[in-house]
Amino acid sequence: MEPLRGDESSVDPGETTIATRGREVGPVPVGAVLRELPRPAVAWSEAGQQVAAGGSAATIAADGPGRFDTVRRAGEALFAGRTVASDLPRAARPRLFGGFAFHEDDKDDGQSQWDGFPDAQFVLPAVQVVSDADGSTWVVATATGPSAASTADERLGEWAERVASLDDELPTGGPGIERRTYTPDDAGWRRQVEAAVERIERGTLRKVVLAQALTVDLRDELSVPAVYARLSETYPDCFRFLVAPEGGGQFFGATPERLVSRDGRTVTTEALAGSTGRGDTPEEDEWLASELQESAKDSHEHELVVEAIKAQLDPFATSISTGDRTVRRLATVQHLQTPVTAELAEDDHVLSLVEALHPTPAVGGLPPDEALETITETETFERGWYASPVGWFDADGDGTFAVAIRSAVATGRRATLFAGNGIVGDSDPDREWDEVQLKYRPVLDALE
Ligand SMILES: C=C(O[C@H]1C=CC=C(C(=O)O)[C@@H]1O)C(=O)O
């Protein structure tokens, strides 16, 4: 099916009647399902809920500066004609899954690993396997158009049968890494960080998140479903995601960072910035965590993010509150984290909040425009969808988006991993290099 593009007028309500049907099945391993599903494929896991989805009942794509608005309006037009079988749990309702490129005018020259990833793309999956937090698993089929109901019924029958007879054998080890190429290399990184620090000392820039890319040539064919399953085991508390558009590469990761969730008028987000490593013993872990809590550099970097998020939410909110700052401990790094919640004054759509919050200074910087300019002028690789909003939204305008860090894009036997660090006035290039290497580990470990 051709993606719906542009404004509401391109969406014919007669063509977009949605029918959703579902059936409860026994537990199914996510990797095995992903291997079976057609493209475009998406996977999403949060808070005990796991979705693996494939095929498209409808696709929305958008490019350029109005992309958030375009997607929201096309989504609203699409959802207007939906019918959902009444026996389905909330987790199986129609949702659009996808995300955005980091920059609004992302250059897709047709030759990079980002080929096939537009500035924004969302898919209403034809088939989903949803494992809900209560332990139940559902096969869900969705179809659009005049014969939506009968197509959804047929699709459900076919997929419930296929899912029941899945072979769950997946490669147990990673494909192995033959060659690594860093962009920039360590000397180039040093120059970039020094130039950013100089810019901060000289003028009005306060913080910029500089990132780098690590391209790995793989020894064996990569099974993204197997890597996704491995990330799900190692990072159960992170958002795991996979976006595999038709005919493009596969973008995946396990990110600790929520961009925003909207549930009615309640908004949840967080500041996550300031990092240190993990220790070899519980005592060393504690020592590193308390050093992080007390570090003036990390506190400054973190507080800039908290203040910016509050300011970004302010125009929407009747109240904003922040929780206690804690240390979030992951498998290879520890971060300073502050939860932020807000109550909306009106029923703003989650995509309006995504637009307001992206990029947070945890992946962009401050002031935002100057930081973005610095990133564009400095970085020598394509961010594509790295550090961008990925997630879902539904017919009510509720949704959850994560920040797509700890991620990689893969095509064939090659994967490019991304990682970045917040640079402030007293950043040291060597320490920043070491810290960035820790952020490659989640994906790297799954590939080795
Ligand atoms: C930009 C990344 O991390 C951000 C999130 C947490 C901590 C960060 C930091 O300490 O610099 C970064 O702002 C990344 O992982 O690529």
The ligand as a Gaussian input file, in Angstrom:
#p B3LYP/6-31G(d) Opt

LIG

0 1
 C       23.337000      10.744000      23.887000
 C       23.376000       9.636000      24.594000
 O       23.096000       9.604000      25.941000
 C       22.471000      10.678000      26.610000
 C       21.626000      10.077000      27.654000
 C       22.101000       9.848000      28.917000
 C       23.334000      10.393000      29.323000
 C       24.039000      11.222000      28.502000
 C       25.307000      11.833000      28.957000
 O       25.707000      11.581000      30.089000
 O       25.957000      12.538000      28.194000
 C       23.522000      11.625000      27.168000
 O       22.988000      12.909000      27.315000
 C       23.690000       8.327000      23.969000
 O       23.624000       7.312000      24.653000
 O       23.991000       8.301000      22.745000

